[in-house]
Amino acid sequence: MKYPKLFKSILLCFILALSVTGCEQVVEGPPLRIGYMNCNSAAETMQRFRPLTAYLAQKLGRPCETVPVDTQDFEERFAAGEFDFVHTNSLLYIILKENHALQLVATEQRGQFGSRTAGAIIVKRDSPIQSLQDLRGKRMVFGPQLAPTGYLAQYDLMLQAGFDPERELDYYAIPRGSFKHEKLIYAVYFGEYDVAASPVLDLEIMTREGKISADDFRVLAQSETIPYCTFGAAKENDPALTEKFRKALVELTPDVAVEIDGERLKVLGSAWVDGFETLTDQDYDPIRVMAKRVNMPPYQEF
């Protein structure tokens, strides 16, 4: 059959259009709910992760919902079946894995350690405190109790050094409100506390952003590196769907963008993420060891 030249041109354009847009599936069907752990606030969580959720919806061919979740409420809401996928810190991953068979999907990469991070115990540069033993009778500030590198790692470091925070510190506190990890660092910087349990990543980011100088602090002790924030899947999910979700994450590159409210946004940049990596559940064993030593969930004994 012969086609007019104009028709051939239209047909060629149509084929090219299909080749360009074919990677984005039609989004239809029941929505998938993705629970994202609040770091600072629900509003910030929505702003950070809506582009990632939109990207995942395109890749999965299913509507996806961004649901901010308070850390303390996460286990109860996950157990109630509210979420198909979750984005949590690595300690919460272990809690949900042990108690509710959460399936590991992928681990977030951010900062100098990539998919891993560490916790540090810091003092001001000019502090007379030189070792963990010098903390006796001092005032310390910790991050949230379920923060693996803002509480767990530092508490474990002290116990391993033979120092009991409950008996030997004069006083310790956990700040309230948003930006808790930054508050830890500023609390030492402005002299409100003698020592702080700081995530190494927050020190790195605040230094890069010019909020502090690396010369402002000394690190008394630093934990081994452990997995960072983690995506997990409910055990009821279709394994093929979970694998498709994982593949969509690890294939993300910095140039991938989606449209949100008429604006084209970079997915990784919006989420403050460098990328995603596939780890094994065994990579999380150091956190399990820490949680057992510190008597924390999911291994606490009363």
N, C-alpha and C positions, 0 to 999 in steps of 0.2 A: 504494500500500500504506500502511495506517495503522500507526503504531507507538505503543505505550503511552508515556505521558509519562516513566516511569522509564527506558525503553529509550532515548528521545531524549536524556535527560540523560547517560546513560552514553556514548552515541555522541558527543555533543558534547565530553565530557571527553577521550575517546580522540583525537579530531581535534585538540584543543588540545595534548594531550601530544605528538602527532606534530610539530606546528608548533614546539614548544619544543626537542625533542630531535633534530629532523631534521638539524641542522647537524653532529652528531657521527656519523660513519660507523661501521659495524661494522668492528672491527679484526681482520683475518684475512689469511692468506697468508704467504709467506716474509718474515722480518724484514729491515728495512733497518738497516744499521750506520752510525752517525754517530760519527765520530772527533772528539773535542774535545781541543784542545791544553791540556795541563796548564799552569796559571799558577803555582800553588803546590804542589799535591799532587793525587794521584789521588782521594783521599777528598773534597777540597773540590770538585774538578771534578764528581764524581758528584752531590754535594749541590746544586750550583748548577744543573746542566743536566738533571737527571732530570725536573723539571716541564716544561721546554721540549720534551724528547723525548716525554713523554706527550701533550702538546698536539699535536705534529706527527703522532703516531700516530693520534690522533683525526681530524685533518684529512685525512690521507692514506688512512685506512682500512687501514693496514698496521702490523704490529708494528714498533717501532723500538727499537734498542739504544743506550744511552749508553756510549761506549768512551773512557776517558781515554787520551791518547797523549802520551808524552814528546816534546818538541820535536825532539830530535836523532834520534829514531826515526821521525819522521812520514813523511819521503819514502820510506824503505825499505818501510814498512808500507802506504803508499798505493799504491806501485808494485806491491806483491804482490797488490793487489786486495782488501784487507781492508775498505774503506769505500765506501759508496754516496754519502755526503755527509761533508764535513769542516768544522770550525770552527777557523780558524787565525788567526795574526796576518797582517798584510798582506804581509810579506816572504815568509813561507811560501807564501802564495797565489801569489805571482809565481814562486817556485821550482817549485811543483807545476804551475802553468800552463805554464811554459816547457818543463819536462822530461816532463810527463805529461798535458798537455792538460786540466787541471782547468778546469771551467766556472764562471764567476762567477755566484753566486746573489743574495746580498744582503750588505750591510755593516751592522755593528752601530753603534748610536748610543749614546753615553755621554758625559756631561759637557758643558762649555761649547761644544765644537766639533762636537757631534753625531756624524756619521759619520766625522769626521776627528779627528786628534790631532797632536801635535808633540813634538819632543824638545828638551830644554834642557840647557845646561851651567851648573851652579850652584855658588856658594860661599857660605860664611856671610856674614851681613850685615857683620860687622866684619873680614872678610878684607882683607889688603892687595892681593890680586889684583884688578886693575881691567880687564884685557883678556885675550884669548886668548894674546897674546904674553907675558904675565906668567906663563904656565903652565910656562915652561922650568924644568926642575929640580924640578917639583912632583910630588906623588903624586895619582893620579886613580883613581876606581873607576867601572867600566862595568857595565851590565846584561848579560844573556846575549847572546852574539855574534849570535844570530839575532833579537834584539829590535830592531824598526825604530826605536822612539823611546827605547830604552835603550842602544843601541850605535851602530847604523848612522848615524842622523841626526847624532849628536854627533861621531863620527869624521869624517863628511863636512864638518861645519862647520869643524873644525880644518884639514882639508886645503885647503878653499876659502880659508881665511885665511893659507895658506902655512905652517902649523904641522904638523910631522910628529910624531905621537904616539909613533911607534916610536923616534925618535932624541932628541926634545927633552923628553919627560917623564922624570922620574927613575925612576918606577915606575908601573905600572897593574895593576889586578886586576879579576877578575870574581867576585863572591861566590858561595858554594855554598849549597845548601839552598833552602828555601821563602822566599817574600816577598822575592825578590831586589831588586825595585824599591824597596821600603821600606828595605831595608838600605842602598841607595845613599844615600838621603837622610839616614838616621840616621848613616851613616859620616862624612858631612861635619858634621852637627850636633854629634856628639860628638868631632870633631877627629881621627879616625883617618886621614882623607884630606883633602887640601886642596881638592879639587874632585870633583864627581860628574856623571855623565851621567844626568839624571833625566827620565823622561816627564812632560810637563806635566800629564797627567791624574792621575798619582799625587800630584803636588803639590796639585792641586785637591782630590782626595778626602781626603788626609790633613789638609789644612787644614779642610775641612768637618767631618771627624770629630773635630777638636780634638787630633789627634796632634802637629801642629806649628802654628806661626803663620806667616802670609804674611810677616811682618816678620823671620823668622829667616834668610832667604836673599836673595841677589841673583842675578839671571839675567845671565850674561855673554853668552850668545848663545842664540837660539832658532831652530829650523828652520821652514821653511814647513809648513803643515798637510798631512797625508797621510792616506789612508784608514786606518780603524781595523780591528779584527778582522772577519773575513770568512767567510761561508759559501760553500763551493764544492761542485760536484757532479762525480762521475766521468763521463767522456765516454761511457761505455757506458750510462748511464741513459736510460730513455725520456724524450724531451724533455717530454712531457706531465706526467710525474711530477716532473721538475725544476721546471717552471713552477708546478705545484701546491704544491710545497715553498716556492718563492719567495713565492707569493701568501699562503701561511699565515703566513710570517714578517712581511711588510710590513703585514699586516692586524692584527697583534697590538696590543692596547691594554692599558694598565696594569691594567684591571679583570679581565682574563681569568685564570681560575684552573682548576686541575685538582686531583684528589685523589691524594695520594701517602701510602701507609701510613696511611690513615684521616684524613689532615689535608688541608684545603683550602689550597692554596698559590698565590699569584700567580705567574704564569709569568715575566713580565719582572722583577719584584722579586727573585725567587729567583735569577735569572741575573745580577743586577747590570747590567741592560741597560735603556735608556730606550726602545728600539724598533729597527726595522730599516729600511734605505733601499736602493733599487736604484741603484747606481752603474754606470758603464761601465768596461770594462777600461782605457780611456785615462786614467781618473782615477788609476790606479796608476802612470802613467808617471814622476812625480817620484821614486818609490821606485826604479824601474829606473835612473834617472839616478844616484841616490845609490849604488846597489849597484855600478854600473860604475865610478864614481870611486873607491870604496873597495876595489875588487877582491874583491867578495863574491859568493857564489852568488846566482843561477845563472850569473853572468858572470865568475867568477874565472878568471884566467890565471896559470898557475904558471911 
